[in-house]
Amino acid sequence: MTSILIVTDAWTPQVNGVVRSLESVIGELTAMGVRVEILSPSEFPTIPCPSYPEIRLSLTHRAAVRKRILEHGCDHLHIATEGPLGLLAASAARGIGVPYTTSYHTRFPEYLAARWPLPLRWSYAWLRRFHNFGSGCMVATETLMEDLEGRGFRNLMRWSRGVDSDLFRPIGQSVLPDHLPRPIFLTIARVAIEKNIEAFLDLALPGTKVVIGDGPRLARLRRTYPDVVFTGQKQGAELAGLCASADVFVFPSRTDTFGLVLLEALSCGVPVAAYPVTGPRDIVGDSGVGVLSEDLRQAALSALRIPRDRCREHALRFSWRLSAREFLQNALVAEAAHRTVPATV
């Protein structure tokens, strides 16, 4: 039986795209007969991450992480995040000669630049060094791969994402209150500066705007936009029902590397309006299930005319089973490549 150890700074009870991707893929890998183990902050003392307290930062050292890696004794090591635990795991693995892959989930340089005046080239230089030390770096889309290749990242591998099409599906009747004026323009995101939610809220659109999610800017946006419906964080069937009740899903982010919520909306039969950036360009593209434009208002209005069955059909092309197979294939290829590299390299 193949066994994989995944080291991640992002894990339950956090609710975000990284955790959901890992949970979904692990479920499929397990069903395929792969043994998957997790090394997460839950095994160490932690402190809250500044400006993102839901994320707990591990307080440990390289020797402790090295001990955990050796104890697990898995066939493949995958480091999913560039946080304290991921950094220590990469250093420990190099010290004991264990090959590993990484994955690029988050545009940390852009997230940092939105908060502090830190040049992007500094952040990307650090990330490039971290990922290039591994045997392969998994990325979600072709657009992201091209961008990172242009920044000097090496050994990039495609690892797409999927959608739970049984949970996220069209429904017969809206679960939103009947008194809300139609059309419903909806977004799902962490309510934080990097998600660019104000770009959506400032649009002059008919009907009602709905925001699903929690975050540090939620209270401020509720005061600034009293006519917008803010539901807070939702999960599972409640989230899927709200999503399926919308007429258009508006995705204002310019910094996501994929955007799972795009697939979830499409799987519900809801067309997408977004900027022509990484994520929307790869998921929507010219498929006819959404409108991509720098004029987000016009994109949202134009998306109202898209047939909902077309959106659902497009989303069904993505599955977590295919994503898991891609992940496993990348791990096997990286292991084979490591065995053929001369020791002096």
N, C-alpha and C positions, 0 to 999 in steps of 0.2 A: 504493500500500500504506500503510495506517495504521501509524504507529509510536508506541510508548509508551516513555518512560523511567521506570522505577520506582526511586526512591531508598529504601533501607532500611538501617537499622542492624542488622537481624536477617537473617542470610544463612548459607549453608553455610560451615563444617561444623556449624553449630548444628543441634540437633534440637528443634524446638518447633512449636507450631501456626501461628505466623506464617510461618515458613519453609516448612512443608508446604503451607500455603494458597497462598502466592505461587508455589511451584514447580508446583503442580498447575494453577493458573490460567494461568501462563505457558505451560505445555505445551499447554493447550487453545487459547489465543490464537494461538500459533504455528501450530497445525494449522488454524486459521481464516484464516491468511494475514496475521496482524498481526505486525509486527516489534517485538519487545520487547527492550529493553536494561536492564541493571541497574547502578546506582551503589551500591556497598556498601563496607564498611570494608576490603575486600581491596585497595582502590586507595590506601590511606593507611597511615601508621604508626598503631598502636593500643595501647591499654592495656586490661587486663581490667576488667570492670565489678565494683564492690564487691558482694559476696555473690552474684554471678552471673558467675563468671569465664569461663564458656563464651562470653558475649557480649563482643565486643571493641569498645571505644569509640574512634571515629576521632579522631586528632589532626591536624586540618587547619584551614583558615580559609575565610572566605566567598569570597574571590577564587578560590581553587582549585576550590571547588565550582561557582561561577558559570562558570568556564572549562569544566568538564566538561559542564555543562548545555548551554552554547552549542555545544560540539563535537558532542554527540549530535544536536542539531537535530531532536528528535522532535516529533510533532504534539501529544502530550499528556504532561504531567508528573504523575506520581502519587507522593506522599510517604507511604510506608507506616508509618513509625514516628516517634515524637517524641523520638528520641535526638539526640546531637550532630550527626550527619550530616543527619537530617531537619530539625533546627532551622536549620542553615546553608543547606540547600537552599531552605527556605521563605523565608528572608531574601534569599537571592540571587535567587530567582525574582521576588519583589516588586520588588527593585531594578532588574531589567531588564524588568519588565512581562510576565513569562510567567505565565499562569494555571496553576493546579494544583489537584488534588484531594488529599485525605488519607483515611486510614482509621483507625478506632478499634478496635484489636485487644485491648488490654490495659487492665485497670482499675488503672492505676498508682497512683491515690490510695489505693486499698485495699491494694495491695502495700506502698506506703511506710508507711502507717499500721500495718501489721502488724509493722514493724521499728522505726520511730521515732515519737515522739509528735507527728506533724505533722497539723494539722487538715485534714480532707478538703476544706473549702471553699477553702483556699489552693491545694491541688493542682488542684482542678477549675477554679479561676479561671485558672490558668496554662494548663491544657489547653484550656479554652474559647477563650482568646485565640488559641492556636496554630491550632486547627481552624477557627475562624470567619474567619480571614484567607483561607482557601482558597475555591475556587469550589464545593466540595461535600465533605462528610465521609461516607465509606461506613461503614455499621455492619451487623452480621451479623443482627440480629433485631429484631422489633417491640418486644419488651420493652426492649431496650437503647435503641432509638430514643426510646421514650416517656420513659425515665429521663433521657437526655441532653437532650431537649427541655425537660424540667422544670428542668434546670440551666442553661438559656440557650444551648445549642448550636444553631446554625442550619444551614440547607442540608443536612440529613441525607438520605442516600440508602441504600436497602437493597442490601446485597451479601451474599447468603447463601453457604453453603459446600456442599461436596459430599463424596463418599466414593468410594474406589476399590473398587467392589463385586466386581471380579474378584480382587483381593488379599484383601479382607476378606469371607470367605464361610463358610458352615457347612462343617464337616468331619465325616467319618464316625467318627473315633476320636480321643479326647483325646490330646494330646501331653504332658500333665502326668503325672508318675509315678503309677502305679497305687496306690501305698500311701497317697496323700493321701486323707483322709476326705472324702466328699461330704456336702453340696453344696460347690461351689467358688464363693466370693465373691471377685471380682477387681476391681482398679482399676489404671488406667494414669495416671501423673502424674509431674511433676517432684517429687522428694521435698524440698519446701520448705514453709516455714510457711504461705504463702498458699494452698496446696492443701488445707489442713485434713485431712490424711490421718489424723491421730490420731482424728478423729471416727468414721472407719470402723474403725480398729484397736481402739477401745475397745468396739465393739458386742459384745454377748453373742450370738454366732451359732453355729449348729452347723457341722460340717464344717471347711473350711480357708479362710483368708484368704490372698490372693496379691496382692502389689504389684509392678508392673512400672514401672521408672523409676530414675533416678539423681538425685542432688542433695545439697545440703549437710547434710541431716538424716538421710541414709541410715544412716550408722554408728550414730548415736544410737538410731534406731528399731529397728535390728537388735538392739541390746543390750536395749532396753526391751520388745520384743515377740518373744521367741525362738521362739514357736510360729507366727509368720507367715512365709510364704515370700516372700523378697525376691529377685527375679531380676536386679535391675540393669536397665540400659537394653537394650532389644531393638528391632530394626527389621525391616522387610520381612516376608517370609514367616514368619520365626520369631515375630515379634510377632503377626501375624494368627493363627497356629496356637494360640498361648497364649490369645489373646483368645477364639477360638472354642471353647476347651476349658472355659470357665467356665459356670456355671449362672446366675449373676446378675452384672451389671456394676454396681458401687457407685461413685457419683460424689459424693464428699463436699464438693467445692469450692463455695464461695459467691461466688467472685470472677471466674470465667471469663465471657467475653463470648459464647461459643458452646459450645465443647467438642467438637472434632472426634472425640475418642475415644468420645463417645456414639454418633455415627453409625457409627463403625467397629464398635463392639460390636453394635449393632442389625443391621448388615449381616452380621455373623457369626451372627445368629440368637439373640443373647443379650439378654434383657430387662434393663431399667435400673431402679435404685433411686437416687433423688436427692432433694435438697431442692427445694422449689418456688421456684426462683430463675431469673434470666436464664440462658438456655442450655437447661436441662432443660424449663422452661416452654414454650419455643419449639419444641424438637425433639420432645419427648415429649408435652407437653400432656395432652389427654384422648384420645389416640390408642389407648390400651389396650396400648402396647408397654412400659410401665414404670409404676412407682408413685412419685409425688412426695408427700413428707410431711416434716414437721418431725420426725417419729419415724422416723429413718433405719433403725432396726432392723426395725420393722414393715414399712416399705417393702421392705426386702431380702427378708424372709420372704414377703411377699405376691407379690413379683415371680416367685417360684419357680413360680407357677401359670400364668404367661403362656405361650401357645404360641410356640415359636421361629419358626415360619414366618410368623407375624404380624409379628414384629420385622423379619425380612428384607424382607418386602413393603413395610413402611413406609420402610425405609432406601433402597430403590430409587427413591423419589420424589426423592431428592437426587442431583445429579450435578455433577461439575466442569465439564462442558460448559455446563450452565445457569448455573453460577456465573460462568464466564468471559464469557458473553453479558451477564449482568447488569452485570459490571464494565465491559465495553466500552460498554454503553449509558449507564452513569453518566458515563463519560469524555466521550462525545459530547454528552450533555445539558449537562454543565458547560461544555464549550467553546462550545456554542451560546449558553448564558446569558451567558457572559463577553462574547461579541461584541455582545450587545444592550444591555449596561449602558453608560450614558453615561460618557465618560472622566472627568468630574468626580467621579463616585462612586468 
